Amino acid sequence: MTLTEGMQAPDFELPSSTGKTVKLSDYRGQRVLIYFYPKDMTSACTQQACDFRDRHEEFQGLNTVILGISTDPMNRHDKFIAKYGLPFTLLSDEEHQVAEQYGVWQLKKLYGKEYMGIVRSTFLIDEEGKLLKEWSKVKVKGHIEAALEALKEL
């Protein structure tokens, strides 16, 4: 299934860095920015997380919750949060079911090797759970600004 703007975002339930299971539907009444990223502690993923950290208050001021999702286990997320002081929730999608629902679990190539993995992508979901905007194959540089700009235009 391909997600298109205006359609209901697939609900999901995943373990979170808060110690509780989180559902997308728990955030009805707020906007949710979900960003899928390949791996904790790698350079681009760390830069992206720190960019979201540094602008976190601006997202909060726009009634927007940030959720980061990767296939890393919770203990790795916990270390990532502690090392970089991340103020938002990370979710663990170890079986990549949510990544598949959102169409970001794809064939990738690195150094001539093919493998399945998360393609860096971001989804902005409105207060009723509908998809407002999607960014696929995200480049880290400038992405946080683009997401904030999209929120401010709403």
Residue pairs with C-beta under 8 A, 6 or more apart in sequence:
1 101
1 103
2 103
3 9
3 10
3 102
3 103
3 123
3 131
3 134
4 131
5 131
5 132
5 133
5 134
6 130
6 131
7 130
7 131
8 129
8 130
8 131
9 24
9 123
9 125
9 129
9 130
9 131
10 24
10 98
10 101
10 102
11 23
11 24
11 25
11 129
12 23
12 24
12 97
12 98
12 101
13 21
13 22
13 23
14 21
14 22
14 69
14 91
14 92
14 93
14 98
15 21
15 22
15 74
15 91
15 92
16 22
16 89
16 90
16 91
16 92
17 74
17 77
17 78
17 81
17 89
17 90
17 91
18 89
22 67
22 89
22 91
24 32
24 34
24 125
24 129
25 129
27 65
27 125
28 127
28 128
28 129
29 127
30 63
30 64
30 65
30 127
31 62
31 63
31 64
31 65
31 124
31 125
31 126
31 127
31 132
31 151
31 154
32 64
32 65
32 67
32 124
32 125
33 59
33 64
33 65
33 66
33 67
33 122
33 123
33 124
33 125
33 147
33 151
34 67
34 68
34 69
34 102
34 122
34 123
34 125
35 48
35 52
35 66
35 67
35 68
35 69
35 120
35 121
35 122
35 123
35 138
36 69
36 70
36 99
36 102
36 104
36 118
36 119
36 120
36 121
36 122
37 45
37 48
37 49
37 68
37 69
37 70
37 118
37 120
38 44
38 45
38 70
38 117
38 118
38 120
39 45
39 70
39 71
39 72
40 46
40 70
40 72
40 76
40 77
40 79
40 80
40 90
41 76
41 79
41 80
41 83
44 120
44 140
45 70
46 80
46 84
47 140
48 120
48 138
48 140
48 143
48 144
49 68
49 80
49 84
49 86
50 84
51 140
51 143
51 144
52 59
52 66
52 68
52 86
52 88
52 144
53 84
53 85
53 86
53 87
53 88
54 144
55 144
55 148
56 66
56 87
56 88
58 148
59 65
59 66
59 148
59 151
62 148
62 151
62 152
63 127
64 124
64 151
65 88
65 89
66 88
66 89
67 88
67 89
67 90
67 91
68 86
68 88
68 89
68 90
68 91
69 90
69 91
69 92
69 93
69 98
69 99
70 77
70 90
70 92
70 93
70 118
71 92
71 93
71 94
71 95
71 96
71 99
71 117
71 118
72 80
72 92
72 94
73 92
73 94
74 92
77 90
77 92
80 86
80 90
81 90
91 98
93 99
96 105
96 116
96 118
99 105
99 118
102 121
102 123
103 121
104 118
104 119
104 120
104 121
104 136
105 116
105 117
105 118
105 119
106 116
106 117
106 118
106 119
107 114
107 115
107 116
108 114
108 115
108 116
108 117
108 119
109 115
119 136
119 137
120 137
120 138
120 140
121 134
121 135
121 136
121 137
121 138
122 134
122 135
122 138
122 143
122 147
123 131
123 133
123 134
123 135
124 131
124 132
124 133
124 134
124 147
124 150
124 151
125 131
125 132
126 132
132 150
132 154
133 150
135 143
135 146
135 147
